[in-house]
Amino acid sequence: MSFGKNASGHSSKEGEGSRAAPEQYSSFRVQGKRYCVNALSVQEIVRAMPITPLPLAPAHIHGLLNLRGQIVTAIGVRELFSLAQEPVTDKMNVVCNLQGTGVSLLVDEIDDVVEFPADALEAVPDSVSPRIRSFLGGVFKTPGEIFCVIDLVKVMDFLNSDKAQIA
């Protein structure tokens, strides 16, 4: 048996019968990498929609979406994470609701809803760039891939900070 620590710093044993109840995550890809957000925070997933640009907004804020009367801010995940830009014509919208505030994460493609035990969340490795790491809440490992969990509270805190205005 191997021992490890999850993202909350608690010890865990692999193979123990007392795994935490699974939580669902909506997964998607950005620049070929797997990311996810807690499915309970996802309001809906929609195809590319018209975006009203905001003058003088930072590059990661693409503008505003009118989602059947609800105005949400469109955030480019590539720009937020300072990733290389590639022409992607039809970005998908992962519309999330956090404490009554709507935000749409613009991603390259949508994947499945996946389940992970809550205690399987591990700390973000130090090898991940500090810019990206600042928006992640942890990672889940599967035999074939790693899913990086975007922490929407960290994203919202950044968007509401002075740093977001000059980034």
TADA-V858017 format. One line per field, one symbol per residue. ss: DSSP state (A for helix, B for strand, O for the rest). phi: phi as a letter, one per 30 degrees, with the letter a starting at -180 (. if undefined). burial: 1 if it has 24 or more other ideal C-beta (glycine too) atoms within 12 Angstrom, else 0. A space follows every 50 residues. Layout:
# TADA-V858017
ss = ???
phi = ???
burial = ???
This chain:
# TADA-V858017
ss = OOBBBOOOOOBBBOOOOOOOOBBBBBBBBBOOBBBBBBAAABBBBBOOOO OBOOOOOOOOBBBBBBBOOBBBBBBBAAAAOOOOOOOOOOOBBBBBBBOO BBBBBBBOBBBBBBBBBAAAOBOOOOOOOAAAAOOBBBBBBOOOOBBBBB OAAAAAAAAOOAAAAAO
phi = .ccacdddiddbcdiddcddedccbdcabbhicdbabeddcddabbdebd cddceideedcdkcccchjccbdccddededhcddbdcdcddccdcbbhi ccbcddbdacccdbcbdedddcddddddeeddedccclbccbecaccccd cdddddeddccddddcd
burial = 00000110000100000000001011111100111111101110110010 10000001111110101000011111111110100000001111111100 01111111111001010111110100000001111111111000011111 11011101100001000
